[in-house]
């Protein structure tokens, strides 16, 4: 009959092995009321910063908590291939992003952190917006009043990984009939203006936000004679220049 201490030793060894396995394959999780910490190089382009601001708003809506920057205790790492020093430090294999346009990789790292990597700035921004979608925020949350549902927790398994890239190079919208729909609503309701045919910068910023959430890169305003041409619209609002900040192509 084996001695009792021998069984205890085996139990301790088993517990240690279990803890080691959990540390090697930790899941990524978010919880209601808990701050989430994020690391992102300051050298990232403005479109990435815009996406981060949207995610901060989304996280607050879903989990009633804030997103903070912390280089010591990080939950989410964001970086663009060839620009971010953070990507190399993770040791993650991001080679699948090479040679792709506007692609992104989301993967749970062995320590439970979530890595959001992009092949370029737009890819990184789309990856951030993919996390917003995963936690339950619709791209139409503002335009169609799709209010996000509150959640107590959100989990991605240790094996989670998704690599996505567009199959069409130019993706966007053409705003038709803006003279009876978008323009009156913008100039009379959303941002009242005395300028004839005015569709203001706040309205355009919301359109560009929708495009970013939908992973679009082209905005084609109708530019009817009864509306002010898009290129004459003042480019400033409370978040800065919407044209350069969102870095979208405009086919006019």
Rosetta silent file (secondary structure, phi, psi, omega in degrees, C-alpha in Angstrom):
SEQUENCE: XXXXXXXXXXXXXXXXXXXXXXXXXXXXXXXXXXXXXXXXXXXXXXXXXXXXXXXXXXXXXXXXXXXXXXXXXXXXXXXXXXXXXXXXXXXXXXXXXXXXXXXXXXXXXXXXXXXXXXXXXXXXXXXXXXXXXXXXXXXXXXXXXXXXXXXXXXXXXXXXXXXXXXXXXXXXXXXXXXXXXXXXXXXXXXXXXXXXXXXXXXXXXXXXXXXXXXXXXXXXXXXXXXXXXXXXXXXXXXXXXXXXXXXXXXXX
SCORE:     score description
SCORE:     0.000 S_00000001
   1 L     0.000  127.525 -177.439    0.000    0.000    0.000 S_00000001
   2 L   -70.517  145.907  179.997    1.428    3.318   -1.067 S_00000001
   3 L   -67.325  147.265 -177.328    2.154    5.882    1.556 S_00000001
   4 H   -59.564  -36.861 -178.408   -0.295    8.754    1.869 S_00000001
   5 H   -64.962  -30.473  178.948    2.422   11.359    1.218 S_00000001
   6 H   -65.702  -40.961  176.671    3.161    9.781   -2.156 S_00000001
   7 H   -64.602  -37.715  179.728   -0.434   10.373   -3.270 S_00000001
   8 H   -65.330  -40.262  178.347   -0.209   13.935   -2.015 S_00000001
   9 H   -61.879  -43.476  179.226    2.959   14.512   -4.035 S_00000001
  10 H   -62.944  -37.346  179.168    1.264   13.209   -7.171 S_00000001
  11 H   -65.958  -40.274  178.749   -1.689   15.486   -6.506 S_00000001
  12 H   -65.685  -43.541  179.212    0.548   18.527   -6.165 S_00000001
  13 H   -61.567  -42.761  178.908    2.430   17.627   -9.363 S_00000001
  14 H   -61.982  -39.401  179.519   -0.876   17.178  -11.210 S_00000001
  15 H   -66.417  -41.044  178.679   -2.096   20.560   -9.984 S_00000001
  16 H   -63.016  -43.595  179.177    1.123   22.253  -11.107 S_00000001
  17 H   -63.304  -38.026  178.409    0.864   20.665  -14.541 S_00000001
  18 H   -64.813  -43.262  179.133   -2.741   21.801  -14.827 S_00000001
  19 H   -65.490  -38.379  178.222   -1.818   25.369  -13.942 S_00000001
  20 H   -64.255  -39.758  179.495    1.046   25.315  -16.436 S_00000001
  21 H   -65.476  -38.544  179.067   -1.307   24.103  -19.170 S_00000001
  22 H   -67.368  -37.338  178.623   -3.754   26.889  -18.385 S_00000001
  23 H   -68.624  -34.808 -179.035   -0.974   29.478  -18.521 S_00000001
  24 H   -74.806  -27.367 -176.802    0.262   28.126  -21.853 S_00000001
  25 L  -131.770   63.208 -177.472   -3.211   28.144  -23.388 S_00000001
  26 L   -85.951  142.560  177.403   -5.126   30.964  -21.703 S_00000001
  27 L   -83.964  159.939  177.043   -8.337   32.284  -23.179 S_00000001
  28 E   -96.717  131.569 -176.867   -9.033   35.965  -23.814 S_00000001
  29 E  -141.329  149.156  174.685  -11.869   37.392  -21.758 S_00000001
  30 E  -125.737  149.808 -176.365  -13.648   40.669  -21.090 S_00000001
  31 E  -139.529  148.558  179.941  -15.967   41.389  -18.170 S_00000001
  32 L   -59.134  133.437  177.651  -18.601   43.941  -17.252 S_00000001
  33 L    79.116   -1.732 -177.476  -17.246   46.848  -15.231 S_00000001
  34 L  -101.414  128.435  175.210  -13.621   45.826  -15.808 S_00000001
  35 L   -60.161  141.219  173.527  -11.133   48.178  -17.426 S_00000001
  36 E  -111.620  133.725 -176.914   -9.468   46.756  -20.514 S_00000001
  37 E  -102.496  141.330 -172.643   -5.861   47.717  -21.137 S_00000001
  38 E  -135.705  141.112  177.013   -4.508   48.260  -24.620 S_00000001
  39 E  -118.581  129.754 -178.966   -1.057   48.757  -26.133 S_00000001
  40 E  -154.236  132.154 -179.878   -0.574   50.580  -29.452 S_00000001
  41 L   -62.838  144.313  178.094    2.416   52.465  -30.874 S_00000001
  42 L   -69.659  -16.297 -178.550    2.030   56.228  -31.132 S_00000001
  43 L   -80.380   -4.855 -179.908    3.354   56.023  -34.683 S_00000001
  44 L   -63.243  148.317 -177.051    0.166   54.324  -35.927 S_00000001
  45 L   -70.083  165.852 -173.419   -1.768   56.283  -38.549 S_00000001
  46 H   -62.508  -32.701 -179.048   -4.865   58.355  -37.793 S_00000001
  47 H   -63.909  -32.806  175.856   -7.296   55.786  -39.187 S_00000001
  48 H   -68.323  -42.654  178.742   -6.087   53.356  -36.506 S_00000001
  49 H   -63.183  -38.357  177.539   -6.576   55.998  -33.827 S_00000001
  50 H   -62.480  -44.863  179.261  -10.077   56.680  -35.119 S_00000001
  51 H   -62.863  -37.585  178.571  -10.936   52.983  -34.906 S_00000001
  52 H   -64.684  -38.706  177.917   -9.588   52.827  -31.353 S_00000001
  53 H   -64.316  -39.968  177.518  -11.831   55.726  -30.335 S_00000001
  54 H   -64.697  -41.460  179.425  -14.825   53.910  -31.799 S_00000001
  55 H   -64.589  -38.938  177.271  -13.887   50.731  -29.931 S_00000001
  56 H   -57.978  -43.439  178.336  -13.579   52.683  -26.683 S_00000001
  57 H   -65.075  -41.256 -179.684  -17.128   53.931  -27.214 S_00000001
  58 H   -65.888  -43.031 -178.690  -18.330   50.438  -28.088 S_00000001
  59 H   -63.674  -39.565  177.072  -16.670   48.827  -25.062 S_00000001
  60 H   -63.034  -39.391 -179.405  -18.267   51.385  -22.769 S_00000001
  61 H   -66.058  -38.346 -174.413  -21.671   50.654  -24.312 S_00000001
  62 H   -87.467  -41.781 -172.631  -21.375   46.894  -23.884 S_00000001
  63 H  -114.082    2.288  178.258  -19.389   46.483  -20.644 S_00000001
  64 L    54.051   40.791  179.768  -19.913   49.835  -18.889 S_00000001
  65 L  -147.161  171.412 -174.106  -16.160   50.266  -18.492 S_00000001
  66 L  -105.246  163.879  172.692  -13.302   52.149  -20.111 S_00000001
  67 E  -107.333  127.844 -179.302  -10.346   51.311  -22.315 S_00000001
  68 E  -125.256  157.824  177.197   -6.995   52.537  -21.013 S_00000001
  69 E   -93.998  128.123 -178.058   -3.438   52.475  -22.317 S_00000001
  70 L  -151.341  119.593 -178.883   -1.035   50.431  -20.218 S_00000001
  71 L   -86.947   -9.681 -177.391    2.301   49.033  -21.340 S_00000001
  72 L   -93.402  -50.745 -178.510    2.778   46.883  -18.239 S_00000001
  73 L  -117.570   95.152 -170.663   -0.475   44.942  -17.899 S_00000001
  74 L  -108.236  136.106  174.201   -1.917   44.587  -21.388 S_00000001
  75 L   -98.863  -38.174 -175.867   -5.100   42.830  -22.521 S_00000001
  76 E  -129.736  132.381  177.067   -5.064   43.839  -26.211 S_00000001
  77 E  -113.919  127.294 -177.699   -2.083   44.520  -28.478 S_00000001
  78 E  -120.137  132.767  179.464   -2.669   46.502  -31.677 S_00000001
  79 E  -164.558  153.464  179.068   -0.117   46.937  -34.435 S_00000001
  80 E  -105.590  135.954 -178.554    0.499   47.350  -38.156 S_00000001
  81 L   -56.673  130.507  178.217    2.933   45.129  -40.014 S_00000001
  82 L    82.003   -6.214 -178.592    6.238   46.864  -40.666 S_00000001
  83 L  -123.371  -30.605 -174.288    5.386   49.822  -38.426 S_00000001
  84 L   -95.455  127.940  175.203    4.683   48.474  -34.956 S_00000001
  85 H   -76.227  -17.108 -177.563    7.484   47.424  -32.637 S_00000001
  86 H   -70.895  -32.600 -176.564    4.910   45.638  -30.502 S_00000001
  87 H   -61.413  -43.998 -179.316    4.235   42.895  -33.048 S_00000001
  88 H   -63.430  -36.244 -178.207    7.773   41.518  -32.923 S_00000001
  89 H   -66.013  -26.534 -179.177    7.715   41.445  -29.133 S_00000001
  90 H   -73.842  -25.757 -177.362    4.675   39.149  -29.111 S_00000001
  91 L    76.999    5.911 -178.330    6.490   36.470  -31.094 S_00000001
  92 L   -74.080  148.991  178.157    3.289   35.814  -33.052 S_00000001
  93 L   -83.848  108.063 -179.584    3.472   34.599  -36.643 S_00000001
  94 L  -111.690   16.511 -176.293    2.085   37.432  -38.786 S_00000001
  95 H   -62.818  -25.079 -179.236    3.606   36.258  -42.080 S_00000001
  96 H   -65.449  -17.973 -179.778    0.132   35.512  -43.483 S_00000001
  97 H   -81.944  -20.279 -174.497   -0.474   39.275  -43.654 S_00000001
  98 L   -63.247  133.860  178.129    2.467   39.917  -45.950 S_00000001
  99 L    81.266    1.591  179.389    1.551   40.932  -49.485 S_00000001
 100 L  -103.579  149.608  175.944   -2.123   41.495  -48.642 S_00000001
 101 L   -99.354  131.730  172.633   -4.004   44.789  -48.809 S_00000001
 102 L    53.121   38.814  178.922   -6.132   45.955  -45.886 S_00000001
 103 L   -98.438  158.169  176.650   -6.002   42.537  -44.212 S_00000001
 104 E  -141.813  155.484  178.314   -6.133   41.827  -40.497 S_00000001
 105 E  -127.399  126.381  171.057   -5.308   39.037  -38.083 S_00000001
 106 E  -114.149  124.942  179.844   -6.963   38.478  -34.720 S_00000001
 107 E  -147.686  141.916  176.469   -5.355   35.802  -32.582 S_00000001
 108 E   -86.054  124.279 -178.683   -5.308   34.874  -28.899 S_00000001
 109 L   -80.055  160.828 -178.356   -1.733   34.680  -27.659 S_00000001
 110 L   -54.825  -27.443 -179.439   -0.504   31.926  -25.295 S_00000001
 111 L   -90.339    5.650  177.263   -0.675   34.304  -22.326 S_00000001
 112 L    92.679   -2.468  175.850   -4.323   35.197  -22.995 S_00000001
 113 L   -76.819  155.773  175.603   -3.732   38.554  -24.631 S_00000001
 114 E  -104.237  128.173  176.819   -5.519   39.384  -27.876 S_00000001
 115 E  -102.789  127.083  173.445   -3.403   40.480  -30.831 S_00000001
 116 E  -115.712  109.003 -177.256   -4.944   42.677  -33.530 S_00000001
 117 E  -121.327  142.401  179.359   -2.501   43.000  -36.430 S_00000001
 118 E  -124.072  149.904  176.685   -3.012   44.614  -39.828 S_00000001
 119 L   -71.451  -23.817  175.234   -1.120   44.378  -43.108 S_00000001
 120 L  -153.039 -177.913 -174.538   -1.508   48.161  -43.353 S_00000001
 121 H   -60.558  -43.123  179.469   -3.237   50.921  -41.399 S_00000001
 122 H   -65.075  -38.605  177.291   -6.683   50.214  -42.828 S_00000001
 123 H   -60.383  -42.899  177.501   -6.286   46.521  -42.105 S_00000001
 124 H   -61.918  -43.896  179.105   -5.462   47.293  -38.485 S_00000001
 125 H   -62.446  -42.259  178.237   -8.486   49.605  -38.223 S_00000001
 126 H   -64.337  -35.665  177.505  -10.761   46.935  -39.703 S_00000001
 127 H   -63.922  -39.160  176.927   -9.378   44.434  -37.194 S_00000001
 128 H   -63.955  -43.053  178.748  -10.292   46.738  -34.317 S_00000001
 129 H   -67.871  -26.230  174.735  -13.790   47.108  -35.725 S_00000001
 130 H   -65.765  -38.054  176.531  -14.009   43.303  -35.999 S_00000001
 131 H   -64.453  -39.600  175.373  -13.538   43.096  -32.232 S_00000001
 132 H   -58.809  -42.771  179.344  -16.381   45.602  -31.830 S_00000001
 133 H   -64.436  -40.123 -178.759  -18.531   43.358  -34.005 S_00000001
 134 H   -64.066  -36.097  179.923  -17.565   40.274  -31.990 S_00000001
 135 L   -81.628   -0.615  171.731  -18.646   41.859  -28.705 S_00000001
 136 L   109.758   14.666 -179.457  -22.012   42.632  -30.281 S_00000001
 137 L   -98.594  119.042  179.972  -21.810   46.118  -31.795 S_00000001
 138 L   -76.460  145.830  172.909  -23.427   46.402  -35.227 S_00000001
 139 L   -57.206  -22.744 -177.596  -21.886   48.657  -37.893 S_00000001
 140 L   -97.247   21.751 -175.181  -25.364   50.211  -38.025 S_00000001
 141 L   -61.286  -29.807  178.839  -25.479   51.013  -34.300 S_00000001
 142 L   -96.995  -50.102 -174.885  -25.853   54.753  -34.999 S_00000001
 143 L   -67.276  -32.047 -178.326  -27.494   54.990  -38.435 S_00000001
 144 L  -115.140   13.086  177.627  -30.126   52.334  -37.759 S_00000001
 145 L    54.731   43.508  177.154  -30.351   52.722  -33.956 S_00000001
 146 L   -89.278   85.697 -175.704  -29.077   49.189  -33.328 S_00000001
 147 L   -68.299  124.690  179.408  -28.369   49.640  -29.626 S_00000001
 148 L   -63.494  142.696  177.176  -25.734   47.157  -28.374 S_00000001
 149 L   -81.532  141.900  176.026  -26.868   44.773  -25.670 S_00000001
 150 L   -67.840  143.717  178.472  -25.110   44.877  -22.308 S_00000001
 151 L  -129.766  149.365  175.836  -22.954   41.841  -21.542 S_00000001
 152 L   -89.171  -28.226  179.779  -21.491   40.449  -18.339 S_00000001
 153 E  -159.113  162.582  177.401  -18.639   38.659  -20.096 S_00000001
 154 E  -148.968  134.308 -174.560  -17.101   37.802  -23.452 S_00000001
 155 E  -134.563  136.809  168.004  -14.638   35.003  -24.165 S_00000001
 156 E  -115.439  131.047 -176.915  -12.434   33.943  -27.085 S_00000001
 157 L   -65.617  162.769 -179.754  -10.923   30.487  -26.752 S_00000001
 158 L   -61.968  -22.871 -178.366   -7.176   29.952  -26.601 S_00000001
 159 L   -92.189   -0.207 -173.854   -7.339   28.537  -30.141 S_00000001
 160 L   -65.201  133.512  173.785   -9.182   31.508  -31.631 S_00000001
 161 E  -160.331  136.512  175.540   -7.671   33.019  -34.757 S_00000001
 162 E  -139.979  133.243  176.418   -9.139   34.744  -37.799 S_00000001
 163 E  -120.185  121.085 -176.519   -7.375   36.107  -40.873 S_00000001
 164 E  -133.631  142.101  177.434   -9.497   38.254  -43.175 S_00000001
 165 L  -148.714  150.012 -177.183   -8.787   40.284  -46.296 S_00000001
 166 L   -71.987  145.957  176.193  -11.027   41.912  -48.934 S_00000001
 167 L   -96.196  -10.029  178.730  -11.708   40.151  -52.236 S_00000001
 168 L  -123.211  131.862 -173.264  -12.687   43.453  -53.928 S_00000001
 169 L   -70.163  -46.740 -178.618  -10.241   46.365  -53.966 S_00000001
 170 L  -109.155  121.622 -174.568  -12.693   49.281  -53.899 S_00000001
 171 L  -134.995  125.116 -179.970  -15.668   48.945  -51.562 S_00000001
 172 E  -177.184 -154.767 -175.925  -18.041   51.718  -50.598 S_00000001
 173 E  -133.976  150.850  171.007  -21.277   53.550  -51.235 S_00000001
 174 E  -111.590  118.783 -178.646  -22.784   55.963  -53.729 S_00000001
 175 E   -88.647  105.223  179.563  -25.210   58.358  -52.049 S_00000001
 176 L   -97.662  158.924  177.595  -28.058   58.922  -54.486 S_00000001
 177 L    53.456   38.046  179.947  -31.039   61.265  -54.043 S_00000001
 178 L   -68.647  -18.671 -176.453  -29.203   63.231  -51.401 S_00000001
 179 L   -69.648  -31.108  179.943  -31.282   66.300  -52.326 S_00000001
 180 L  -105.358  -11.716 -177.683  -34.515   64.994  -50.779 S_00000001
 181 L  -113.515  -73.688 -172.936  -33.091   62.703  -48.097 S_00000001
 182 H   -68.011  -45.834 -174.932  -29.637   63.292  -46.696 S_00000001
 183 H   -63.602  -49.748  178.550  -29.264   67.019  -47.364 S_00000001
 184 H   -60.744  -40.113  179.934  -32.548   68.224  -45.738 S_00000001
 185 H   -64.218  -41.622 -178.950  -31.963   65.977  -42.717 S_00000001
 186 H   -68.214  -51.363 -172.823  -28.395   67.216  -42.304 S_00000001
 187 H   -76.391  -21.151 -177.476  -29.007   70.943  -42.868 S_00000001
 188 H  -107.242  -23.846 -173.031  -32.308   71.131  -40.961 S_00000001
 189 H  -120.445  -60.780 -171.519  -31.962   68.531  -38.194 S_00000001
 190 H   -72.395  -44.776  175.306  -28.555   67.023  -37.450 S_00000001
 191 L  -143.806   82.550 -175.921  -26.430   70.138  -37.973 S_00000001
 192 L   -49.530  136.208 -178.156  -28.650   73.106  -38.932 S_00000001
 193 L  -145.758  146.853  176.371  -27.097   75.383  -41.538 S_00000001
 194 L   -90.081   -4.445  179.653  -28.076   78.486  -43.521 S_00000001
 195 L   -76.598  126.834 -178.585  -25.889   77.379  -46.421 S_00000001
 196 L   -63.630  130.746  177.396  -28.035   76.229  -49.337 S_00000001
 197 L    68.852   26.084 -172.534  -27.699   72.507  -50.058 S_00000001
 198 L   -83.605  125.499  167.366  -25.352   71.994  -47.124 S_00000001
 199 L  -114.998  106.449 -167.205  -24.368   68.500  -45.934 S_00000001
 200 L   -78.073  174.533 -177.395  -22.070   69.320  -43.056 S_00000001
 201 H   -65.691  -32.509  177.445  -18.876   67.807  -41.671 S_00000001
 202 H   -64.791  -40.151  177.822  -20.621   66.131  -38.727 S_00000001
 203 H   -65.026  -46.788  179.447  -22.870   64.266  -41.161 S_00000001
 204 H   -62.704  -36.638  178.043  -19.937   63.285  -43.356 S_00000001
 205 H   -61.971  -38.726  178.236  -17.994   62.129  -40.300 S_00000001
 206 H   -67.558  -37.264  177.367  -20.878   59.791  -39.420 S_00000001
 207 H   -63.867  -45.127 -179.172  -20.933   58.457  -42.984 S_00000001
 208 H   -66.470  -34.009  175.460  -17.200   57.790  -42.861 S_00000001
 209 H   -61.757  -44.010  177.495  -17.597   56.094  -39.481 S_00000001
 210 H   -61.056  -43.568  178.988  -20.149   53.742  -41.025 S_00000001
 211 H   -60.622  -41.145  179.168  -17.788   53.039  -43.910 S_00000001
 212 H   -63.367  -43.059  179.201  -14.993   52.223  -41.489 S_00000001
 213 H   -66.346  -30.502 -179.694  -17.201   49.825  -39.560 S_00000001
 214 L   -89.554    4.663 -179.797  -18.278   48.181  -42.833 S_00000001
 215 L    61.870   38.552  177.820  -14.630   47.868  -43.982 S_00000001
 216 L   -95.270  163.261  178.845  -15.236   50.162  -46.917 S_00000001
 217 L  -139.576   10.879 -177.672  -12.655   52.429  -48.521 S_00000001
 218 E  -136.454  131.912  176.697  -14.618   54.464  -51.091 S_00000001
 219 E  -123.889  122.194 -176.244  -17.120   57.294  -50.695 S_00000001
 220 E  -122.207   89.549  179.328  -18.894   58.525  -53.830 S_00000001
 221 E   -69.873  146.166 -176.187  -21.153   61.499  -53.091 S_00000001
 222 L   -67.152  -39.697  178.305  -23.879   62.138  -55.674 S_00000001
 223 L    58.070   53.200  173.628  -23.116   65.866  -55.941 S_00000001
 224 L   -68.963  161.597 -177.773  -26.430   66.992  -57.405 S_00000001
 225 L   -65.000  -24.328 -177.399  -26.747   70.628  -58.463 S_00000001
 226 L   -85.876   -3.833  177.866  -29.046   71.355  -55.535 S_00000001
 227 L  -116.359  152.507  178.261  -26.459   70.259  -52.958 S_00000001
 228 L   -67.828  130.470  179.937  -23.141   71.811  -52.029 S_00000001
 229 L   -55.026  142.833 -176.939  -20.284   69.854  -53.680 S_00000001
 230 H   -56.940  -40.679 -175.774  -18.528   67.504  -51.309 S_00000001
 231 H   -71.066   -8.740  175.753  -15.105   69.040  -51.944 S_00000001
 232 H   -97.784   -4.179  179.085  -16.405   72.427  -50.748 S_00000001
 233 L   -70.675  132.935  177.647  -17.602   71.046  -47.421 S_00000001
 234 L   -60.161  140.264 -170.854  -15.586   72.344  -44.504 S_00000001
 235 L  -100.633   18.561 -177.658  -13.406   69.520  -43.237 S_00000001
 236 L  -115.735  142.943  170.702  -13.345   70.186  -39.529 S_00000001
 237 L  -150.075 -166.843 -174.855  -15.458   68.847  -36.693 S_00000001
 238 L   -66.682  -16.005  179.688  -14.971   67.892  -33.076 S_00000001
 239 L  -107.709    6.371  178.438  -12.760   64.934  -34.032 S_00000001
 240 L   103.701 -166.193 -176.706  -10.616   66.753  -36.600 S_00000001
 241 L   -73.183  111.794 -173.814  -10.396   66.577  -40.361 S_00000001
 242 H   -70.311  -25.559 -178.786  -12.650   63.695  -41.389 S_00000001
 243 H   -70.233  -49.548 -177.749  -11.097   63.358  -44.833 S_00000001
 244 H   -80.662  -31.174 -176.855   -7.536   62.813  -43.686 S_00000001
 245 H   -65.374  -40.658 -178.362   -8.398   61.208  -40.367 S_00000001
 246 H   -91.440  -12.838  172.873  -10.313   58.346  -41.944 S_00000001
 247 L    53.047   45.365  178.061   -8.026   58.180  -44.979 S_00000001
 248 L   -95.711  151.969  172.968  -10.692   57.066  -47.442 S_00000001
 249 E   -80.013  139.859  178.318  -10.510   57.331  -51.199 S_00000001
 250 E  -119.001  112.921  179.148  -13.109   59.668  -52.635 S_00000001
 251 L   -94.489  101.678 -176.992  -14.185   58.989  -56.221 S_00000001
 252 L  -110.333    0.000    0.000  -15.816   62.208  -57.402 S_00000001
